[in-house]
Amino acid sequence: MIAQGSEPIPVWPYEEGKQRGISFEPLYKTVPIAALRDPSFYAYLALADALRDSRVRDRKIAEKELCRRLREASE
């Protein structure tokens, strides 16, 4: 949904990480470990980060998708 351009991707600092890119400070220091354990949680964290540091268009997409997922989870 949200495509990165030709710039390096944002990544959470993590020694055992396999992706390289621009360091993006996670909401909490153990986020990378938690995200590896739960792909669904990772998706929510990625959407939250898109709200924190993205272009206006990407923030709107992330907001809409996050609201949709939360709404579906509460049904």
C-alpha positions in Angstrom: 0.0 0.0 0.0 2.7 2.4 1.0 5.6 2.3 -1.5 9.1 3.5 -0.7 10.7 5.5 -3.5 14.2 4.9 -4.5 15.5 6.0 -1.1 16.7 3.4 1.5 13.9 1.9 3.6 13.5 2.9 7.2 14.6 0.2 9.6 14.6 -0.3 13.4 18.1 -0.6 14.8 18.6 -4.3 15.5 21.9 -6.2 15.6 20.4 -9.4 14.1 18.4 -7.5 11.4 18.7 -8.6 7.8 17.6 -5.4 6.1 19.7 -2.3 5.8 18.4 1.2 5.5 17.9 4.5 7.4 17.7 4.0 11.1 14.2 4.8 12.5 13.9 4.8 16.3 11.1 2.4 17.4 8.4 3.3 19.7 10.0 1.1 22.4 13.4 -0.6 22.4 12.1 -4.1 22.2 9.8 -3.5 19.2 12.1 -5.3 16.7 12.0 -8.5 18.8 8.2 -8.3 19.4 7.7 -7.7 15.7 9.7 -10.8 14.7 7.5 -12.9 17.0 4.2 -11.7 15.7 3.7 -10.7 12.1 0.3 -9.2 12.8 1.8 -7.0 15.5 4.6 -6.0 13.1 1.9 -4.8 10.6 0.4 -2.6 13.3 3.8 -1.2 14.3 4.7 -0.5 10.7 1.4 1.4 10.2 2.1 3.4 13.4 5.5 4.3 12.1 4.0 5.4 8.8 1.9 7.8 10.8 5.0 9.0 12.7 7.3 9.6 9.7 5.9 9.6 6.2 4.6 11.9 3.5 1.1 13.2 3.9 -0.3 10.8 1.3 1.3 7.8 3.1 0.1 9.0 6.5 -3.5 9.1 5.2 -3.2 5.6 3.8 -1.7 4.3 7.1 -4.4 6.1 9.1 -7.2 4.6 7.0 -5.7 1.1 7.2 -5.0 1.2 10.9 -8.6 2.4 11.6 -10.0 -0.4 9.4 -7.9 -3.1 11.2 -8.8 -1.8 14.6 -12.5 -1.6 13.7 -12.4 -5.2 12.4 -10.6 -6.4 15.5 -13.3 -5.0 17.8 -16.2 -6.6 15.9 
